[in-house]
Amino acid sequence: MVDIINRPVLQEYISHGQSKMLADPTDYVDENGVRKKHWYLNGIFIQGEIQNLNGRIYPRHEIAHAVEDLQEQIKLHGGVLGELDHPDTLVINVHNVSHMITEIHMEGNDGVGKMKILSNTPSGKIVEGLLMDGVPLGVSSRGSGNVDEWSNQVSDFEIITVDIVATPSAQDARPTPIYEKFQGGRGQKLINNAQDYIMGNSKSHEKDLNEDIVSWFKSWNYK
């Protein structure tokens, strides 16, 4: 496995509509004879071969590799834990765990899976309440990888988990994560040149920095 400690966190949001997420309540009877429900979510967890909301593209083989990694973890541990909302770390915080991924497989270019909502955790209870009230939820894959600064294609992707997130009323309302965009590709080059300019304060460093600032803003594809 690739060392991911020093690489940026890549989070890829998929809306409720894009993920085709379906809530699946399953009845069961607990040890006291009380009828209850297990809540599951089924849908697309990670997408390949399309430009996502962050402007990145995951080739199909990177998605397939991520699916295989999750399948192996599910086989070894019975599932993969995930959190509620958008954690900005590659470490899973057990205090915020809301669900467990129990199944995942490839369908076309996408990773499609099933997650069980954990009804005995605080975050799991929140998710259950949202589902019972009919709130549409999306998902966000969390992992790390290298992003090509020109093509925006992701390589060496290592997935950590898939988290549950709220779906905004309009996809365009989701803000682009500036810090995340700075961490890779042109953004990282800009940071490096800014540090060189601060240390050297030379005309050549100033020219490089100005060029990188223009290049970085152009990469956002503003209209």
ZIFENUR-V465844 format. One record per run of one state. SS is the DSSP state (2 for helix, 1 for strand, 0 for the rest). FROM is the first residue (numbers start at 1). LEN is the number of residues. If there is no record, write none. Layout:
ss=(SS & SS)
from=(FROM & FROM)
len=(LEN & LEN)
This chain:
ss=(0 & 1 & 0 & 2 & 0 & 1 & 0 & 1 & 0 & 1 & 0 & 1 & 0 & 2 & 0 & 1 & 0 & 2 & 1 & 0 & 1 & 0 & 2 & 0 & 1 & 0 & 1 & 0 & 2 & 0 & 2 & 0 & 2 & 0 & 2 & 0)
from=(1 & 9 & 15 & 16 & 20 & 22 & 30 & 35 & 47 & 51 & 52 & 57 & 59 & 60 & 78 & 80 & 85 & 94 & 97 & 108 & 110 & 118 & 122 & 133 & 137 & 148 & 153 & 167 & 171 & 174 & 178 & 183 & 186 & 201 & 203 & 219)
len=(8 & 6 & 1 & 4 & 2 & 8 & 5 & 12 & 4 & 1 & 5 & 2 & 1 & 18 & 2 & 5 & 9 & 3 & 11 & 2 & 8 & 4 & 11 & 4 & 11 & 5 & 14 & 4 & 3 & 4 & 5 & 3 & 15 & 2 & 16 & 5)
